[in-house]
Amino acid sequence: MKQLNFSFSTKLTFDNYVHEHSFALRTMPIESSVQHIIGCELNISPFISVCNTTDAFGNTVTSGYIRDNHRFLDFEIKGKAEVNPESPKTDFMPCYAFQSKYTAPDKDLTEFYKGLSAECRGTSAFDRTEYFSDRLSDTIEYSKGVTDTKTTAADAFALKKGVCQDFSHIMLSLLRADGIPCRYIAGLACCDGETHSWIEFWDGGKWVGFDPANNCPVNEDYLVLSQGRDFGDCAIDRGVMFGEYTKQLQLITSHLASAY
């Protein structure tokens, strides 16, 4: 069991005024058997009243509405959590066994899976996940700036490049093709200064975390913000608004470190 101090901030800036801005944030860490949130403070600017609800995947969704003209939205969380990865999580959902929008494989990714499946000698979910991740690390180069939030597993596999989101989507695609239920995790990691993503696979009785971008099991240095079938269920912020803006700039910073 380990205590972690965490912080996360996003600065969203528009190139022109917007108004009637409705947004939904998934920035509050999940309370689970693995992580207990000792304290968490959320600050939003411009200051408005917000409400918290829980979505179908167990994520806390913070919703708000800004009626007046504005050109930015800043939000920040700070707090402390207690993490124990040895404690089992058992919140299984059947939907995690099926391919989703971001993970559906094309012909090339399907052929890659068939090759891995034939070569892998392991029979347990962990052994197969570990083997698939090893081979994925040999095949895909970690590279920023070549993919974006709309990139699918098939797209990233074709490029042979991507970031943590892409590694996670490809791993989900491979594991689901192998009959192993698995889910996408968005959160914070001590190894990263932004948000990070990894996966959890179902070993038959509990969820087990694995980080394909770093090719390693998840330990107490990770904090879950949201979970779902893929990135689409876990996006940090979504919103609709009116205005004549043509682009928006988003700057994300985060920090996760031992509390002692």
N, C-alpha and C positions, 0 to 999 in steps of 0.2 A: 504494500500500500504506500502511495506516494502523494504528497501534496504539491500542487502546481499553481503558480500565479499565471494568469493569462490576461491578455488584452488584445483587442481587435478593433480596427477603425477603418472606415471607408469614407472617402470624400468624393462625392458625385457632383460634378460641375457641368452645367449646360452653357452653350455658347449664346443663348438668348433666354429671355424670361419664359418660364412655364407657369401654369396655374392649374387648379383643380387636379392636383397630383395625388393619386391613391397609390399606396405602396404596401408591400408585404415583405418583411424581413425574417430570415431564418438565421439569427445570430446568437440566440441564447442557447448555451450548451444543454444537451439532453441530460435529464436525470435518469439514471439507470442503475442496475446492480453493479456495473463496472465503475461508474463515476458518480460521485456525490458532489453537488454544487454547494459549497459552503457559503458562498456569497457571490452575487453578480449584479453590477450596476450598469444600466443602459442610459446613455445620453444621446439625444437627438437634437439637431439644429437645422432649420428653425424649430424652436420649441413648440411642441403640440402634444395633445393628449393621444395616447395609443391604447390599444387593447391587445391582450395575449390570448390566443386560442391554440389548440393542438390539432394537427392535421392527421390524416389517416395512417401516417407512418410513425407517429409519435413525436414529431418535431414541434417545437414551440414557434408559432407564427405571430410576429408583432405587426399589427396593421395600423395604418394612420392615413390621414388626409390633410393636405395643405391646400386651402382654397386660394389664397392670395398669390400674386406674382413672386417668384423667387428664381434664383439661378444656381442654387446649390442645395444639396441635402447631405449632411454629415451625420454619421452615427458611430458610436463607440461603446464597447463593452469592456468592463474590467472586473476581475474577480479572482476567486480562489476555488480550486476543486481538489477532491480527493479521488485518486484513481487506483483501482485494483483489477488489473486485467485477468487475474486468476478467478475472479467471481464470474459464474456463467450467466450469459444473456440468452434467454429462451423465447424471445418474442417473435416466433416464426410466423411468416405469412406466405401462403402458396404462390403469390404473384412473383416472388423472388426466384422461382424455378424457371421462369419464361423470359425469352428475349424481349427487350424493350426498344423504344425509339432509337436510343443511342448505341445499343449493343447488337442489333440485328446484323449477322455476318453476311458478307457477299461471297462470291465464289472463291476468291483468293484466301480470305480469312477462314472459310470452311475447309479448304485444302490444307491450310496450315494446321488447323485443329486435328484433322485426320492423321497427319504425320506425327504430331505430338502424341496423340492417343495411342498410336501403334507402337511408338518408341518407349513410352512411359511404362516402367515395370511396377510402379507403386500402385497400391489398391485403395489406400485410405484417402479421404478428402484432403488431408494435409499434405501427404506425399505427392499427390497429383497437382495440387496448387503450387507447391514448391518447385516441382519439375517444370510446370508450365511457365512459372515466373522466371526461372533460370533461362529458359529458351527465349522468352520474350525479351529479357535483358540483352541477349546476344543479337537480337533481331532489330529492335527499335532503339534509336538514339534519343536520349533526352535532349531536347532542343526547344528553347523558347522562341515565340514569335512566328512559328510556322502553322500553328493551329489556333482555333478560338473556341468560344463556348458552344458553337454550333457544330463543331467537328464530331463526327461519329467514329465508332471503333473501326469501321471499314475504311473510312477516309484516312484516319491516322495510320492504319496498317499499310495502306497504299503508299503513304508518304515515307514510311519507315522512320518517322520522327514525331515527337510530341512531348507533352508535359505530363504531370501526375494524373490529370483528368483523363488523358488519352490512354495511359498505361492501365488505369482502372477500368475504363470502358472495354478495352481489348481483353483484359483478364476476365471480366464479367461475361463477355461473349464466349470465351473459351470454356469457362467453367460451366455455364449454362448448357452449352453444347454437350458437355460431358455428363450432364445430369446432376450437377452439384448446385443447389440453390445458393445464391449469393446476392449481396447488395452493395450499393455505392455509399461511401461515407465521405462527408465533407467536414473538415475540422482544422485543427491546429496541431502542429508538430514541432518539437524542439529543434528539428533540423531545418526548418523553413521559416522565412521571414514574412511570408504571405499566408494565404490559406493553403491547405494541402488536401489531397484526397487519397483514399485507399479503399480497400474492399474488406468485407467480412463474408466468410463462407460458412455454410451450415455443415457441421461434421456428423450430423445425425441426432445430436442432443443439445447442441449449443452453437452460438456464433463464435467464430475465431477470426481475429483481425490479421490481415496481411497487407503489406505495403509493396505493391509491384514496382513502383517507381524507384524505390530503394532496394528492392529484392530482399525483403526481410520481414519476419513476423512483427506484428505491432506489440509494443510494450507499454509501460506506464508513462512514456514521454509523448503520448498522443491524447488529444481531447476532441471528442465528437461534438460537432455543432448540429449536424443534420444527417439523415439517412433516408434511403429510398431506392427505387429501381435503377436510377441513373442520375446524371446531373440535373435533368429536368425536374426531379422531385426535391432537389437539394439546393437549388440556386439561392445564394445569400440574399439577393434582393431582386424583386420584380415590381414593376410599377407601370401605370398608365397615366398620361397627363396631356394637357392641351398647351399649345404654344407654337411658335415659329422657329424653334431650335432645329438645327440640322445635325448636331452631333453632341455627344456627351463624353466627358473624361472621367474615368474612375481610378482613384489611387487607393490601394489597399496596403495596410501595414498590420503586422501582428507580432505578438511576443508570447512565448510559452517557456517557462523555466521553473526549476525546482524552487519550492517555497522555503527550503532550508538547506 
